[in-house]
Amino acid sequence: MTRFRTNAIHIGQEPEQVTGSVAVPVFQTSTYAQQELGGHPQFDYARTINPTRLALEKNLAALENGKFGYCFASGMAAITAALSLVKSGDHVIAGSDMYGGSYRYFSKILSNYGVTFSYVDMRNLDNVEQAITPNTKLIYCETPTNPMMNLTDLAELSAIAKKHHCISVVDNTFMSPYFQNPLDFGIDIVVHSATKYLGGHSDVIGGALITIDSSYAERIKFYQNSAGAVPGPWDCWLLLRSVKTLAIRMDAHNANAMKIATMLAIHPKLKGVHYPGLPSHPQHTLAKKQMRGFGGMIAIEIGSLDAAKRFASALRVFTLGESLGGVESLVCHPVTMTHGSIEPARRAELGITDGLVRLSVGIEDIEDLIDDINRGLDAI
Ligand SMILES: Cc1ncc(COP(=O)(O)O)c(C=O)c1O
């Protein structure tokens, strides 16, 4: 069996049969000529199936050690598809700390359709056990969480889900398949916002679900075709191209973030640094157990909105912007940006304060990133 970097470059991407094209072509078509009436060809309509998308789906499934991959027009479209596995009357347990857009979808859209949610701190899985009801059908979490970088023990979570016959779904966006594979711990479905590390260049929006379970796969595929939030072939091509360098990019993100977090951890102006690679992270032992690296995301506590504003506006290399996972470093203020849709009281409970700043550490020269951060800290 070949390994991660080889798989990233080759799986689903055999030379094209007609011309031998080494790069998977962009099959920019909406439909396919059929040989005969009633012939049921494999390729019939491009919402249902597209060869460029198929290549990406095979590739991502392999990288997550799954069997089935399905791609969507965005991470949110993938999450919507995962949550299509529950119906009115069902109960979902979700991590209390997660991307604001996922929380918005759960609390403002899906809850209008008779699905109930409990949000619990999944650092302690007793909270999940306690929240289980006879109607609980699905357990959903991010690990590490966005933005607090809290972890959930994947093996324990999957054991609880299996014991209570629930579907376990994990958003693996922050780690990418290079650093963490939730399916290896018995999780049923992995979610990706492909917009982030998989895309890696801040130029494409996409999402994916991966599973080894054929019955979930069938239902997801049916939903993908029925609801129709599929990515176009050009976006799939961009993602295929990007994933080839995922491993080297992730190593570079990880190395830069580790250096920056280590520097920030002893900085007198900061009130807290959240990065699972730091020995001071309360779940560092768990991080080492289930992750092969710690990624490029760091959350820091600067103290106040004013300090956060001054820090962000002094930066020259880090760009102020939503999103993460690109080669370019980004700085984000969760309260006013990515997590603005979470109620203020709830944000406060989670530790998402006015002074919290999230860094997506890119792969620029580390000296330039350190100079930039020092410039920001000097401005506080
Ligand atoms: C952890 C996580 N999951 C899902 C999403 C949603 O992905 P998309 O923006 O591609 O819809 C995001 C977006 O920021 C995210 O950070």
The ligand as an SDF file (V2000), in Angstrom:
LIG
                    3D

 16 16  0  0  0  0  0  0  0  0999 V2000
  -14.1450   24.3350   11.1570 C   0  0  0  0  0  0  0  0  0  0  0  0
  -15.0010   24.8130   10.0220 C   0  0  0  0  0  0  0  0  0  0  0  0
  -15.9380   23.9910    9.5160 N   0  0  0  0  0  0  0  0  0  0  0  0
  -16.7430   24.3830    8.5030 C   0  0  0  0  0  0  0  0  0  0  0  0
  -16.6400   25.6470    7.9560 C   0  0  0  0  0  0  0  0  0  0  0  0
  -17.5570   26.0470    6.8350 C   0  0  0  0  0  0  0  0  0  0  0  0
  -16.8970   25.9130    5.6260 O   0  0  0  0  0  0  0  0  0  0  0  0
  -17.2150   26.7930    4.3060 P   0  0  0  0  0  0  0  0  0  0  0  0
  -16.8640   28.2000    4.6330 O   0  0  0  0  0  0  0  0  0  0  0  0
  -16.3660   26.1550    3.2650 O   0  0  0  0  0  0  0  0  0  0  0  0
  -18.6700   26.6280    4.0280 O   0  0  0  0  0  0  0  0  0  0  0  0
  -15.6720   26.5240    8.4450 C   0  0  0  0  0  0  0  0  0  0  0  0
  -15.5270   27.8730    7.8610 C   0  0  0  0  0  0  0  0  0  0  0  0
  -14.8190   28.7220    8.3600 O   0  0  0  0  0  0  0  0  0  0  0  0
  -14.8310   26.0970    9.5060 C   0  0  0  0  0  0  0  0  0  0  0  0
  -13.8980   26.9070   10.0460 O   0  0  0  0  0  0  0  0  0  0  0  0
  1  2  1  0
  2  3  1  0
  2 15  2  0
  3  4  2  0
  4  5  1  0
  5  6  1  0
  5 12  2  0
  6  7  1  0
  7  8  1  0
  8  9  2  0
  8 10  1  0
  8 11  1  0
 12 13  1  0
 12 15  1  0
 13 14  2  0
 15 16  1  0
M  END
$$$$
